[in-house]
Amino acid sequence: MMAKDTSKNKSLAKAKKRARTAAGRFKADNPKTPNVNEAYESASFLQKNWKGLLGAVLIVVIGFLIGSYNQ
């Protein structure tokens, strides 16, 4: 018996994550919005905006280093 290849299943599981309510239960999809699936979460804020956040942090660090150098 051969081992089952689950690499596709793992990558799909990482791509989509089930949305949960505040109580921790799964959210249901709203049938009134056919273009949006509320049962799954979109990518997190950090996953969407990591380049902008990294740039902002670098600017702050460089500004701090220049400011401390001039004192």
Protein Blocks (a to p, Z undefined) as FASTA:
>chain_A
ZZddfklmmmmmmmpccdddfkopacdddfklmkbcfkbccddfklmmmmmmmmmmmmmm
mmmmmmmmmZZ
